[in-house]
Amino acid sequence: MANEVDPALLLTQAIIEGRVCLGENPATGYARLHDAGGDFVAEVPLNANGQYRFFARPATWTVKVLVPGKSAEKQVVVQSVGATKLEFSL
């Protein structure tokens, strides 16, 4: 990612991060984080490279991406601290 996470944070924080692409190009839009019950938790804009990052506790999460004219979602189980990668190709 453009701004790398301090390695010390990876010892204490769970992170969900990834990239959203339209074909081979980075997407513009937003990523949303929802908990296991479907409740909205957070939203971040995709950066210029189509990347996003959430700090989250270990749990089951759904990441929804919203880009002009398209959307997608994926569920991820974060079991421990460290980075969990979740990529989208639309």
N, C-alpha and C positions, 0 to 999 in steps of 0.2 A: 504494500500500500504506500501511498505517497508519504504519509507520516507513520513511520514504524513505531510500534509499541515498545516501550521500555521493557527489556527482558525481565526486570524485577517485578513488573506488574503481572506478567504471565505466571508468576509463582503464587499469586494471591487472587487473581481475577479470572473469571470465565469470559471469553470474548467470542462473539459470533461475527465473522467478517467474510466479505466476498466481493465479487465483481458481477455486474450486470452488463450483458452485451446484446446489441441488436446486430445479428450477423457477426461480423468480426469487429464492429465498432463499439466503443463504450456507449452505454445508454445514458440518457439524462432522465431524471425523475426522482422518485423517493423510494426508500425501503421502510417498511413498517414492521414492528415487532409485536406479536400477540402471544399471550400466555396460553397454557394448555386448555383453558376454558374459553378461548377465543377473544378474551378481552384485550383491547388496545393498550399497549404499554408505552411505546415510543415510536418516533418517526425521525429519520434523518434524510437529508438530500444526498443523492449520489454525487460523488466528486467528479472532477473533469475526466477521470479515468473510469468512471462507472462503478466506483468502489463505495462500500459502506462498512460501518463498524458499530456494533452494540456491545456494551459491557452488561453482562447478565449473570445471574446465579445459575448453578447447575439445575436444570429442569428440562421439560419438553417445551419447545418454542415453535412458533410458526413465523417465518419471514415472508412478507408479502412485498412484491415490488410493483410499483406503478410507474409506467412510462407512457408517453403520449401514444394512445391507441392500443396499448397492450398492458396486461398484468399477468402475474404468476405468483404462486406461493409454494413453499416447501416447508416441511416440518423437520426439525432437527432436535436431537436429544443431546444436551450438554451434560456430560457426566462428571466433569471435574474442571479444575482451573486450567487455563491455557487457551489457545486459539482453536476454534472450530471453524473450518472453511465451508462456505455455502455459495456456490456459483450459480448464476442464471444465464441461459442463452435463449433469447426470444427471437 
